[in-house]
């Protein structure tokens, strides 16, 4: 099993553990953050990267996905601290 498959499985598990459904937009948005060299991305940045890759996701969907995913990641970082 390669590293990207392991990371995807870990993402799926973490989303489920946080009580979130594993959906294509959620997975794509997490992939964009993982692949980005930029420290901060706005919702519009994420939206443009998704569109540039050929996927079709609306800006409203990006905002809806970022809210619970951001909260989940903040909670995970708090647990580590």
N, C-alpha and C positions, 0 to 999 in steps of 0.2 A: 504494500500500500504506500503510495507516494505522500509527500508532505502536504500537498494541497488537498488531497482527499481526507487526510487526518484532520486538517484545519476545518474543512467543511463539516465534517462529522461533529467536531467540537462545537462549531457555531450552532449547528442544529440542536445539539444537546443543550447548550446554554440558552438558546431561545426557548426551548420547551421547559427547561428548569425555571425560567423566569415567567412561565405561564403564557408565553407568546406562541402563536402558531408559526410554523416554518412556512414562509411564503416566498415566492420568487423575488418580489421586490425587497423583502427584508434581507434575503441572502445576497442579492446583488449590491445593496447599499453597504452591507458589511464588507463585501469583497472590495468595493471601491475604497473604503477607508483603509483596509489592510494593504492595498496596492499603492496607495497614494504616498508620495514623499512629502506632501504638504502636511503641516501640523494641524491646521484648522481648515475645514471645508464648510461652506455655507450650504444650505439646502439647494440653492441655485447652482452651486458648483457641482454637487452630487447629481442633480438633475441633468446638467449639461454633460457630465461624464457618462451617464447612462445613455443619453441620446446619442452621443458621439460613438458609443460602442454598438449602436444599432438596435438597442432594446427600446421598447416603448413603455414608458412609465410616466404618468402625469406628475406635475409639480405638486399637486395636492396630495398625491400618494406618497411622495418623498417626505413631505411635512408630517403626514400621519404616521409613517414608519419611524421617522427620526425621534419623535417624542418618546414612545415607550422604549425604543432601543437605547436612546441616550440615557434615560432614567435607569435602565437595567445595567448599563455599563458603569454609570456613576455608583450604583449600589455595589457592584462587584469591586470597584476600586476602593470604596470605603471599607469593605470587608478585609482587603489586603492591608490597608493602613492600620 
